[in-house]
């Protein structure tokens, strides 16, 4: 799907598409804005960065939706457990995506709604 040899910049920006989701820890909706900014700026320079940006955005938007649902479920107590599990999954899967992007491979997040194809 991608050239055998991706440039260092392609891998770097691909990784940043995933890692900048952690901006969401500080800024509301930063988990979507961080990857969105990199993707919008760099998507035309590389098919790899374009794919990584879309994958990261799809995952972050999906997680935001799941988080809202989980927040609503807190009213019936199960949302506490789902919120904790969702937070752990978000951190682990985002790190895995960043590592894979830095290695030059394409990582498909599980349980992701494909808004961007």
N, C-alpha and C positions, 0 to 999 in steps of 0.2 A: 504494500500500500504506500509506503514511503521509501525514498531512496535509501540504499544500504548505508550511506554515510550522511547522517544529519549533521548540520553544523552545530557548533557549540552554542551559538545564539538560539537556534531552534529548540534545542533541548532545554536551555535556560528559561526561555520564555514559556515553553510548554510546562515546565515545572512551576513557574510563577503563576500560571493560570490556576493551578491547584492550590499552591501555598497561600496565595493572597486571600483565599477564603477565610483564613484565620483573622483577617481584619474585622470580621464579624464579631469577634470576642470584644472588641473595643467600640465599634461603630454599628449601630443598628442597620441591618441589611447590608453590612459591609461584606458578608460572605458571598453576596451576589455582586456587589459593586466592584470589589477587587478583581475577580476574574473577568468581569465585563469590560473593565477599562483596558486590561492587557489584550483581551481578545479583539476589541474594537480597533485598537492601535496597530496590532501586529497581524491580524488575520489575513491580510492580502499579501504579506511577505512570504508566507509559508503554509502549505497545506497541513503540515504537522501542527503548527501553532493553532491554525483554524480548528482542526479536529479536537485538540486538547482543550481549547477554550470552550467549544460547544459542549464537550463532555462534562467539563467542570461546571459550567453554567446549568446544564440540565440537572446535575446532581444537587447543586446548591439550591436551586429553585424547588426541586422535589423535597429536599430536607426542610426547607422553610414551610412548605405545605404540610408535611408530616408533623413539624413542630407546632403549627397552629392547631392541627387536629389533636395532638397530644396535650396541648394546653387546655383545650376544651374538655378533654377527658379527665383532667385533674378534678373536675367537679364530681366525678364518680370514682375517685381514688386511683383507678388503674393508670391514669395519666401520669402519676408520679413515677411509676415503674417505666412506662414507655418513654417518658422524657429523659430519664437517666440512660436507658439503653440507646436511645436516639443520639444523645450527646456523645456517648462512648463510640458508637458506630461512626458518627460524623468525623470525629478526630482520627480514628484509625484509618478509615477509608480515604480520607483526604491525604493523609501522610503516604499511604500506599500509592495513590494516584500520582503524587509528586515524585516519589522515588522512581516509579515506572516511567514517567515522562522524562526524568533526568537520564534514565537508561536508554531512551529512544524508542521505547515500546508504547503501544496504545493500551491504556487501561480502561475497561468498561465497568463503571460503577454498578453494583447490583441495586435493585429496587428503584431504578431511576426512570422517571417519566421523560420521554424524548420530545422535548419542546422544539429544540433545534436539531435538524438532521443534516 
